Amino acid sequence: MNPQFQHLHNYSEGMAAVLVGKVWGFIDEKGGIVVNPQFVRAKDFHEGLAGVLVGKKWGFIDKTGSFVINPQFEKVNDFNSGLARIRQDGKWGFIDKKGSYTINPQYIHVNNFSEGVAAALMGKMWGYIDASGTWVVNPQFEKAGSFNEGLATVRQGGKFGVINKNGKYVVNPQFVSMGNYSEDAATIKMGKQWGFIDTQGKYIINPQFTKAKEFHEGLAAVRSGKLWGFIDKSGHFVVNPQFENVKNFTGGRARVRLGGKWGWVGKKGNFLINPQFANAFDFVKVN
């Protein structure tokens, strides 16, 4: 596809949002316009619908460009498991694909549902609600992440720990910062260094990196000094630190930046596509 758009999103469900002039529309996988540019802003398609901004209000269209939910919301997020987060009158709630409220706007902020619950901010504290809006873990945390593999990271008393779905700590608050679990490991920060713990809170890789990302496809990106590389779960470098920036592995390849340009490497650190692009996105399957 030849360069022709001011901006282009990643493909999602066979379509990509594009900016033409000052308005957004959608193209198909062949680059043809399927929804004419007409929106102030546009989000990606998820579960058959995409959020679009008309004037100052958001609604949702289907893949023909027809409105399924008329513009009426201050902000919206993508549909996830049949529900979308929306903001109305400064408060967040959830709607279904018909635009009906499943949980009325009442929260300062909410996250997407994950494993049947969603983190919600009420006042200054976070807790967790179920799909009916009932609190399953009462608001008590300064920060709260989404559940993954039955666990969620939370902050209480300025330190991060891990709870289960009953709200009980499985790893007591003790870390300066912490990421979500991925492949049974979570990034943690102690002092100024990052390492990894297992689901019981035991160190699997001692804090030693200046930054660290989650494990994906068995490898995690870590920064040693000013350069990024990739380690396995034993903490050994399989791709030595050499890059200015990196993204996680997906489909056996990872985006890396070297000399100000982006390219792709395989899991042995070999270049699959030499660094040559000012910017780049993940590969998507095109039929």
N, C-alpha and C positions, 0 to 999 in steps of 0.2 A: 504494500500500500504506500503510495507516494506521500510525502509530507504535504498536507493541505489544510490542517486544522490548527487553530491557535492553542488548543489543549485537547488531550485525549485521555479518557480513563481506560483502565484495564477492561478487557472483555469480561462480562458476567452474564451467564445464561444466553450466550450467543449474540449479545448486543453490547455496544460501548457508547458511553456518553461522549459527545464531541462539542467543542466550542467553535462556532462559526461567527466571526465578527464579535458581537457582544451577547449572543444568545446560544442556548444549548439545545441540541437534539440528539438523536441516536442513529448509529449505523449498524449494519449487520456484519457478518464475518467476511464479506467480500468488499466491504468499504462503502456499500450503497446506503444512502439515506433512507431510513425506514420510518423515522419520526422527525418531521421537519423541525429545524431549529426555531424555537419560539419561547424557551423558558429562561428565566433569570438565572437559575441554577438547576442542576440535575444530579441525582444520586444514581448509583448502579441498580440494575434489576436484581431483586432477590425474591424468590418464591413467586415469580411472575409479575411483580409490581415494582415500580420505581418511584421514589419521591421526587417531586418537581416543585419549583418555586415560581408562582405567578404573582407578580406584584410583590406583596410582602407576606403572602400566605402560602403554606405548603399543602399539597395534596398528593395523590398517587395515581399513576397511569398504568394501563396494561401495555402490551407490546405493540398494539396498534396505535398507541398514542391517545386512546380514549381515557377520560377520567373515570376511575372506579370509585375514588374517594375525592370529592371536590376540595379545592384549596380552602383551608379554614384554620390551619394550625400555625403556631409561631415557629415551631421547629419539629422535625421528624427524624427518626432513624429507620434503618432498613428493617424489613420484616424478617423475623426469626421465629421459627416454630409456630407460624400462624399469627404472631403478634408483632406490633410495632410500637416502639416508644414514641410518644408525642408530648409536646409542651403546649399548654393552653393557659392563658392568664398567669403565666409565670410558674406554673406547676406541671409536674410530669405525671403521666399515666400511660395506659396501654389501650390500643384499639385492635379489633380484628380486621379481616380483609373486607368487611362491608362498611368499615368506618365506625362501627359501634364500639362504645367504651366497654372494655372488659374490666378495667380498673380505672376509676375516675381520677383525673388529675388532682394530686394531693401531695406529691413529694417534691422536695427541693431538687432531687435528682434521682435517677434510677439507672441500673445497668440492664443489659439483656438477660432474659432467662437462660439459665444454664443448669442442666441436670434438675430441672423442675423448680428452681428458686432463682430469685433476682435480688441483688443488693439494692437497697433503697435508703435514701438519706432523708431523715425526718428531723427537723431542727438542725442540730450540729452533729448528730450521731447517725451512723449507718447500722442497719440490720438487714434481715433477709425476709422476703415475702414469698408466698406461693402464688399460683395462678389466679386465686380468688382475691388476692390482696391481703390475706391474713398473715400476720407476723409469725414466722416459724422460728426466727431468732430475733429477739427484741433489739431495738436500736441501742448500741452500747459501744460501738467502735468508731475511732477517728477516721479510719479508712477501711474499705472492704473490697476485696477482689471477687471475681466470679468463681463459682465452684468448678473444679476440674479434677476428675478422678476421685470424687467424693471429698475433696479438701479445698479450702479457700484460705488465702492469706488475708490477715487483718492487722490493723495497728491499734494498739491500746497502750496508753501511758508513754507514747512516743516510740515504742518498739514494735516490731513486726513478729507475729507468730502465725500458727496454723490452727484452724478449727475444723471440726466435722459438721455434718448437717444438723446435729443436735445442738450446735453452738459450743461444744466442749473443746477445750484446747487439747490437741494432740502434740503440738510443739509450742511451748510457752513463749510469750513475747520476749525477744532477746536480740533481734537483729535491727541494724540501722535502716536497712531497706531489704526488699524481698520481691521476687517475681512469682508468677504462677507456676504450678506444677506442670511439667511436660515430660512424658516418658519416665515417670516415677522419680523425677528429680526437680528441684527448684533452686534458682539462683538466690544467694543470700549475700548481704554485705555486713562485714564485721570490721569496725574501724573504717579504714579507707580501702579495704581489699574485698574482692568478690570471690566466692566459692560456691559449692553446691552441697545440698543436703538431700537425704532420702525422705520417704514419707513418715518416718519415725523421728525425724529431726537429727539424725546422725550424719556427720560429715562423710561425704563420699569423695569430695575433692576440697582440700583445705583452702581457705581464703588466701589468694595469692595474685589475683588479676586486678587490673585497674578498672575493667568493665567485663560483663559477661551477659550473654543471651541464653535463651532457653535451648534445650536439646531438641533437635529435629533430625529425624532419620539417623539417629545414633551419634550425631556430632553437635557440638555447641561452639558458637563463635565466642572467643575471648580476646581481650586486648591486654597485651603485655607491653608495658611502656606506652608507646604511641602507636603501635602497630597491632593489627588483628590477625589471628590465625584460627584454627579449629582443633578442638580436643575431642577425644573419645571419653567414655565414662570412667576410665581409669585415670584420667587427667593428663594423658600423654598427648603431645601434639602430633596430629596426623597431617596437618597442614601448618607449617611453621609461620609465626607472625611475620607478615611482610606487606599487608594491605592497609590502606588509609581508612577504608570503611568496608563493611561486608553486610550481607543479608543472610538469613537462614537458608539451609539447604531445603530444596523442594524438587522432587523429581530427579534426585541424584546430582543436582547442580546448584551452585550458589553464585549470586552476583557479588562481585568484588570491585573495589576501586583502587587503581594503581596509576600514579602519575596524573591524577585528576580525571581519568577516564574509567568507564565501567566496562567490565567484561564478565565472563562466567568461567568458573573452575569446576572440575569434578572432585570426587571425594579423596583423591590422592594429591590434590593441589595442582593438577595439570590443567592448563588453559584449554577450555573447550571453544571459547570465543575470546580472542585477544582483546584487551582493554582498548576501546576506540570510541565509545559513546559518551556524550556529555551527560546523559541520563538514560536510565533503562528500567524496565519493569519485569515482573515475573513472566515466564512463558505461559501462554494459555493455548488450549487445544482449539484449533480452527478446523471445522469440517470441510 
